Amino acid sequence: MENEQMAGILEGKGFRFLIGIIILLIFFGKKLVMLATDWMWFRSVGYESIFEITLATKIILFSTAFILTALFCWANARYALKHSGTRNSGKIARSVWIVFSLLIAFFMSSAWKSIL
């Protein structure tokens, strides 16, 4: 009985969600700690407004780069799949353009010093 319940948990969506959260924490845990440390330091020296401006700039750059890159890659993938002559579901293409867009967005948001 207990083994059946454990097997059900390991095969369910909840387990995949948990694994996804763990992977996200592994990749973004350091960034979150650095963000919290920067916020506490800027607050302690009285420069919270500087921290807010840099954070807002990073968020705006990331969002803009992601949206523009995602739209460009989506349009290209859609065109390529439409004219390829194969019956492909496009799941791989969708994954590729989302990951590529995220990488470009992270790269662009790291260039915030050039913008300010």
Short mmCIF file of the C-alpha atoms (twelve columns), coordinates in Angstrom:
data_MODEL
# 
_entry.id   MODEL 
# 
loop_
_atom_site.group_PDB 
_atom_site.id 
_atom_site.type_symbol 
_atom_site.label_atom_id 
_atom_site.label_alt_id 
_atom_site.label_comp_id 
_atom_site.label_asym_id 
_atom_site.label_seq_id 
_atom_site.Cartn_x 
_atom_site.Cartn_y 
_atom_site.Cartn_z 
_atom_site.pdbx_PDB_model_num 
ATOM 1   C CA . MET A 1   0.000  0.000  0.000   1 
ATOM 2   C CA . GLU A 2   2.717  2.449  0.974   1 
ATOM 3   C CA . ASN A 3   4.815  1.560  -2.080  1 
ATOM 4   C CA . GLU A 4   1.817  2.200  -4.327  1 
ATOM 5   C CA . GLN A 5   1.299  5.635  -2.794  1 
ATOM 6   C CA . MET A 6   4.980  6.473  -3.220  1 
ATOM 7   C CA . ALA A 7   4.891  5.313  -6.843  1 
ATOM 8   C CA . GLY A 8   1.835  7.507  -7.420  1 
ATOM 9   C CA . ILE A 9   3.616  10.524 -5.986  1 
ATOM 10  C CA . LEU A 10  6.742  9.933  -8.072  1 
ATOM 11  C CA . GLU A 11  4.714  9.669  -11.271 1 
ATOM 12  C CA . GLY A 12  2.373  12.590 -10.621 1 
ATOM 13  C CA . LYS A 13  2.511  16.202 -11.683 1 
ATOM 14  C CA . GLY A 14  3.363  17.239 -8.145  1 
ATOM 15  C CA . PHE A 15  6.688  15.441 -8.309  1 
ATOM 16  C CA . ARG A 16  7.587  17.065 -11.621 1 
ATOM 17  C CA . PHE A 17  6.625  20.437 -10.145 1 
ATOM 18  C CA . LEU A 18  8.858  19.783 -7.127  1 
ATOM 19  C CA . ILE A 19  11.779 18.793 -9.358  1 
ATOM 20  C CA . GLY A 20  11.205 21.955 -11.407 1 
ATOM 21  C CA . ILE A 21  11.294 24.111 -8.269  1 
ATOM 22  C CA . ILE A 22  14.517 22.435 -7.118  1 
ATOM 23  C CA . ILE A 23  16.139 23.023 -10.519 1 
ATOM 24  C CA . LEU A 24  15.055 26.680 -10.476 1 
ATOM 25  C CA . LEU A 25  16.497 27.134 -6.985  1 
ATOM 26  C CA . ILE A 26  19.777 25.583 -8.102  1 
ATOM 27  C CA . PHE A 27  20.042 27.939 -11.067 1 
ATOM 28  C CA . PHE A 28  18.627 31.091 -9.485  1 
ATOM 29  C CA . GLY A 29  19.427 30.623 -5.789  1 
ATOM 30  C CA . LYS A 30  22.717 32.488 -6.053  1 
ATOM 31  C CA . LYS A 31  21.043 35.371 -7.908  1 
ATOM 32  C CA . LEU A 32  18.366 35.635 -5.205  1 
ATOM 33  C CA . VAL A 33  20.971 35.703 -2.437  1 
ATOM 34  C CA . MET A 34  22.982 38.364 -4.299  1 
ATOM 35  C CA . LEU A 35  19.825 40.422 -4.849  1 
ATOM 36  C CA . ALA A 36  18.919 40.270 -1.153  1 
ATOM 37  C CA . THR A 37  22.484 41.146 -0.138  1 
ATOM 38  C CA . ASP A 38  22.595 44.138 -2.500  1 
ATOM 39  C CA . TRP A 39  19.228 45.363 -1.255  1 
ATOM 40  C CA . MET A 40  20.325 45.162 2.390   1 
ATOM 41  C CA . TRP A 41  23.611 46.943 1.642   1 
ATOM 42  C CA . PHE A 42  22.006 49.761 -0.367  1 
ATOM 43  C CA . ARG A 43  19.397 50.168 2.366   1 
ATOM 44  C CA . SER A 44  22.047 50.307 5.096   1 
ATOM 45  C CA . VAL A 45  23.954 53.126 3.362   1 
ATOM 46  C CA . GLY A 46  20.809 55.056 2.446   1 
ATOM 47  C CA . TYR A 47  20.871 54.484 -1.315  1 
ATOM 48  C CA . GLU A 48  17.705 52.439 -1.767  1 
ATOM 49  C CA . SER A 49  16.671 54.611 -4.707  1 
ATOM 50  C CA . ILE A 50  19.827 53.608 -6.605  1 
ATOM 51  C CA . PHE A 51  19.058 49.941 -5.988  1 
ATOM 52  C CA . GLU A 52  15.470 50.417 -7.172  1 
ATOM 53  C CA . ILE A 53  16.615 52.174 -10.364 1 
ATOM 54  C CA . THR A 54  19.129 49.453 -11.238 1 
ATOM 55  C CA . LEU A 55  16.626 46.694 -10.461 1 
ATOM 56  C CA . ALA A 56  13.918 48.370 -12.546 1 
ATOM 57  C CA . THR A 57  16.375 48.808 -15.421 1 
ATOM 58  C CA . LYS A 58  17.346 45.139 -15.287 1 
ATOM 59  C CA . ILE A 59  13.686 44.060 -15.248 1 
ATOM 60  C CA . ILE A 60  12.754 46.348 -18.145 1 
ATOM 61  C CA . LEU A 61  15.753 45.203 -20.216 1 
ATOM 62  C CA . PHE A 62  15.006 41.537 -19.504 1 
ATOM 63  C CA . SER A 63  11.313 41.867 -20.330 1 
ATOM 64  C CA . THR A 64  11.890 43.836 -23.514 1 
ATOM 65  C CA . ALA A 65  14.639 41.526 -24.764 1 
ATOM 66  C CA . PHE A 66  12.596 38.422 -23.952 1 
ATOM 67  C CA . ILE A 67  9.435  39.656 -25.659 1 
ATOM 68  C CA . LEU A 68  11.215 40.865 -28.800 1 
ATOM 69  C CA . THR A 69  13.393 37.764 -29.113 1 
ATOM 70  C CA . ALA A 70  10.485 35.430 -28.367 1 
ATOM 71  C CA . LEU A 71  8.300  37.076 -30.999 1 
ATOM 72  C CA . PHE A 72  11.084 36.927 -33.586 1 
ATOM 73  C CA . CYS A 73  11.922 33.280 -32.842 1 
ATOM 74  C CA . TRP A 74  8.250  32.285 -32.685 1 
ATOM 75  C CA . ALA A 75  7.560  33.826 -36.089 1 
ATOM 76  C CA . ASN A 76  10.597 32.101 -37.593 1 
ATOM 77  C CA . ALA A 77  9.733  28.733 -36.041 1 
ATOM 78  C CA . ARG A 78  6.126  29.026 -37.166 1 
ATOM 79  C CA . TYR A 79  7.191  29.849 -40.723 1 
ATOM 80  C CA . ALA A 80  9.781  27.049 -40.782 1 
ATOM 81  C CA . LEU A 81  7.338  24.448 -39.465 1 
ATOM 82  C CA . LYS A 82  4.627  25.576 -41.863 1 
ATOM 83  C CA . HIS A 83  6.885  25.290 -44.903 1 
ATOM 84  C CA . SER A 84  8.923  22.247 -43.867 1 
ATOM 85  C CA . GLY A 85  6.478  19.729 -45.297 1 
ATOM 86  C CA . THR A 86  6.647  17.487 -42.235 1 
ATOM 87  C CA . ARG A 87  3.956  16.761 -39.682 1 
ATOM 88  C CA . ASN A 88  5.794  17.943 -36.612 1 
ATOM 89  C CA . SER A 89  3.977  19.100 -33.493 1 
ATOM 90  C CA . GLY A 90  6.459  21.896 -32.897 1 
ATOM 91  C CA . LYS A 91  7.073  21.063 -29.225 1 
ATOM 92  C CA . ILE A 92  10.822 20.972 -29.751 1 
ATOM 93  C CA . ALA A 93  10.766 24.215 -31.724 1 
ATOM 94  C CA . ARG A 94  8.720  25.881 -28.976 1 
ATOM 95  C CA . SER A 95  11.171 24.735 -26.309 1 
ATOM 96  C CA . VAL A 96  14.131 25.945 -28.340 1 
ATOM 97  C CA . TRP A 97  12.782 29.445 -28.984 1 
ATOM 98  C CA . ILE A 98  11.725 29.897 -25.358 1 
ATOM 99  C CA . VAL A 99  15.136 28.826 -24.025 1 
ATOM 100 C CA . PHE A 100 16.945 30.920 -26.643 1 
ATOM 101 C CA . SER A 101 14.799 33.946 -25.771 1 
ATOM 102 C CA . LEU A 102 15.537 33.516 -22.067 1 
ATOM 103 C CA . LEU A 103 19.276 33.309 -22.724 1 
ATOM 104 C CA . ILE A 104 19.236 36.464 -24.839 1 
ATOM 105 C CA . ALA A 105 17.120 38.244 -22.214 1 
ATOM 106 C CA . PHE A 106 19.540 37.312 -19.415 1 
ATOM 107 C CA . PHE A 107 22.453 38.512 -21.534 1 
ATOM 108 C CA . MET A 108 20.734 41.819 -22.314 1 
ATOM 109 C CA . SER A 109 19.688 42.465 -18.719 1 
ATOM 110 C CA . SER A 110 23.285 42.017 -17.602 1 
ATOM 111 C CA . ALA A 111 24.221 45.023 -19.774 1 
ATOM 112 C CA . TRP A 112 22.266 47.451 -17.589 1 
ATOM 113 C CA . LYS A 113 25.360 49.563 -16.842 1 
ATOM 114 C CA . SER A 114 25.595 50.497 -20.525 1 
ATOM 115 C CA . ILE A 115 22.013 51.779 -20.476 1 
ATOM 116 C CA . LEU A 116 22.356 53.845 -17.317 1 
# 
